[in-house]
Amino acid sequence: MPVESGSSAASRQAKQKRKSHSLSIRRTNSTEQDRGGLQRDLMESQDSKLPVSLRSNLLDLFGQIEREFENLHIENLELRREIETLNDRLAAEGQTLEGGDLAKGALKTKASHSTSQLSQKLRTTYKASTSKIVSSFKTTTSRAVCQLLKEYAGHRDGIWDLSVSRTGPLVLGTASADHSAMLWSIETGKCLLKYVGHQGSVNSIKFHPTEQMALTASGDQTAHIWRYMVQLPTPTPAADLTLSGEDGELSDREEPDGEGEGPSECPCVRVAATTLRSHQGVVIAADWLVGGRQVVTASWDRAANLYDVETSELVHSLTGHDQELTHCCTHPSQRLVVTSSRDTTFRLWDFRDPAIHSVNVFQGHTDTVTSAVFTAGDNVVSGSDDRTVKVWDLKNMRSPIATIRTDSAVNRISVSVNQRVIALPHDNRQVRLFDMSGVRLARLPRSNRQGHRRMVCCTTWGEDSASCNLFSCGFDRQAIGWNINIPALLQEK
């Protein structure tokens, strides 16, 4: 009988405990909503600089976290009740189970498991965020030495494009909205020749791979091939060639107008050796195919045309773009052409098989593709008004192998053959350098005394030059020659 009385007393105590726990749970559940509402009202009444929507989202997230912990607490209480029930049964049989310790152990195990998961998530998030911060610091660190060496001023309007000759003598060519193209001495900055055969803006200039001929595209709906013969002058001290004012800047009234010494003394070429006609709109770009026997032109009439240089006849009309073309480029060693367009795509045209040519369309941007260029290897680099530059592998162009995100629209880009460095001209007057993996190397200096003062339209590399190895041009009516020194270790990478 004493045993029965003891067991009945223990069962009554267990029932009371279970009732008290259930009451406490119900009390907790009934008051949580009120407490949450009070906390929400309290937080909303406090002054905060956070937007209302953000504060509301934070409150919802905190509420979800609180509910998770509440469910965990209820599960632990239910587990404790089960252990106490088991203790009651074992007590009736004269055995004892350390239920309190077991409950504490179960609670500790479950809590430690949840805590470890939470801490792991926090560590992962912290590591990811800090790695992003560290990588952002790395990408903005200048790893190349950039120096402005020469300015080429003399055009009466903005310069759209520029190029360096591939054979001697090495000269710099510029194409301007003032209806002219100019050839410059890279070392002295002196104008050597001026082509004035176009009736519209000259939008691009490219040199023949082996002969002294230039190819220009114009807003007069034609492309011209013209010959040039120049003699390089002897270099003179840089101080005698300074064209900027006392503070290094030229206002709209002070910009050179071509009078007096300088470009006005240049010999002029007025007639083209070959005129390529067939477009019904502005010819925005043109380039030589490998070998120099054919050229390709891109126009606002949504077509690119392939011409035979010797006969000036149209060989192929490359149609398919939905909007105006913005640029065209040829591969340095294969019969491949890439055209870019305002329809957010660029197309790869393959002429390696004489019997048939194929085309592939690539949709990797969300805005106008301003340019797409080949590298010396098997890559294509595309730039867009969506403020991104993407590097593609010709063997697998389903997705880019690198994406460069910038803060301004990207114009006509160029890639260094030897150093494999991408030069990005921007609408915000900046020129930035990246490697092929998307790591930022440098930003060309721009201040009141040097750099472009308006939109930078184009860049080109002149790696055979003894001094300047990068050139840029813009709507401030000048081209600039830069010396870019890339560390050897970075080049190997």
Secondary structure, DSSP 8 states (H G I E B T S, - for coil): -HHHHHHHHHHHHHHHHHHHHHHHHHHHHHHHHHHHHHHHHHHHHS--SS-HHHHHHHHHHHHHHHHHHHHHHHHHHHHHHHHHHHHHHHHHTT----HHHHHHHHHHHHHHHHHHHHHHHHHHHHHHHHHHHHHHHHHTS--SEEEEEEEEE--SS-EEEEEE-SSSS-EEEEEETTS-EEEEETTT--EEEEE---SS-EEEEEE-SSSSEEEEEETTSEEEEEE----------GGGG--S-TTS---TTTS--S-SSSGGGS-EE-S-SEEEE--SS-EEEEEE-TTSSEEEEEETTSEEEEEETTT--EEEEEE--SS-EEEEEE-SSSSEEEEEETTS-EEEEE-SSTT--EEEEE---SS-EEEEEE-SSSEEEEEETTSEEEEEETTB-SS-SEEEE-SS-B-B-EE-TTT-EEEEEBTTS-EEEEETTS-EEEE---SSSSS-SS-EEEEEE-TTSSS--EEEEETTSEEEEEEEE--HHHHH-
